[in-house]
Amino acid sequence: MTGRVLEPSLPASERDTGETAALAIDDLVVTLVGDGRRVPVVTGVDLRVPARSTLGLVGESASGKSLTCLAVMRLLDRRRLSVAGGSIRLGGRELLDLSEDEMRAVRGNEIGMIFQDPMTSLDPAFTAGQQIASVVRRHTGAGRRGARTRALELLSLVGIGDPGRRADQYPHQFSGGMRQRIMIAMAIAGEPRLLIADEPTTALDATTQAQIIELIRDLTETLGMATIITTHDLGVVAELCDQVSVMYAGQIVEHTDTAQLFHHPRHPYTERLLAGLPRVGRPLELLGITGAPPRPGYFATGCRFAPRCTHVRDPLCTAVPPPLRELGGGRSARCARVAELALPGVGA
């Protein structure tokens, strides 16, 4: 990463430890309004993200990853979706109790977000420098000249060379990777406590993906942020994340640190996700998961993964929803057979 290193805005005591520098989610429930009823789409989600660490939210499409992040940002479409229960605390402050005006001040200052497609998130009618400076002015109160100076610093910080010239170029004049760097610059303009990146490497080539991953890792450490990455790409998880929460059908089914996830998964869904990874020295096989994720409101009576699970046992797995069991060492899994199953990891 090139450019001037910014000094973190938080005191070291707050950056390093304690909930004042971390995101804490407890028993989060998000419901979908449809056909005159409320259908749970995210249920009972618990997360902890310390400062200077990165949590990966992993799962198939519609597993609840992005909805969880939008709930943290308070950006759910209120005509269809609502937080029906739980707690979301940032630095010990309950975000669900804030007014919309108060939450608007939190977004951009204390929480930065990188959206999946930078081309649709950036305004094609304004230059990169104008868009970054606009964020700086809105969240710091800087004047026009000061915001321009800060925008150039941010462009340099995220690895865009010749920032004086590139700041005057429009989004279509940048590559996909460079547009993503502009989005990152906008997200960190307020030096947030929390950075949320929704599929930040989608549609990027492998070399550019590696550069964006390295950039996010460096910024997480430099600015003392807590970072959440939503992804279906386990390669991104392996390179970037300290801990992982695997989501399926709106629930967390496994939580652990990254190394344990790959070498010793404890939930059959995680096992199947890992089985689809290419292995060195083995024939290339596309090992998917049979069936499809359930629609919201049409979950199985017992374990939600049971209809697709190769380890299912009736009625143990099908009669009663399994709880998220604490396994020690910061690990947990939502599986009725977790104590007896020996599931292979990527080295098996």
Protein Blocks (a to p, Z undefined) as FASTA:
>chain_A
ZZjddddfbdfklmmgojklcccdehiacdddeehiacdfbghiacdddehiacddedde
hilpmmmmmmmnopacfklgccfbdcddeehiafklpcfklmmmmnojlpccddfblmlm
pcfkbcfklmmmmmmmmmnopafklmmmmmmmmmmmnopahkllmmmpcfklpcfklmmm
mmmmmmmmnopabdcdehklgoiafklmmmmmmmmmmmmmmnopacddddfbfklmmmmp
mbdcddeehiafbdcdfklmmmmccbfklmmmmmmpccehiacdddddehjdddehiacf
klmklmmpckbccfklmmpccddddebjhiacddfklmmpccddfkZZ
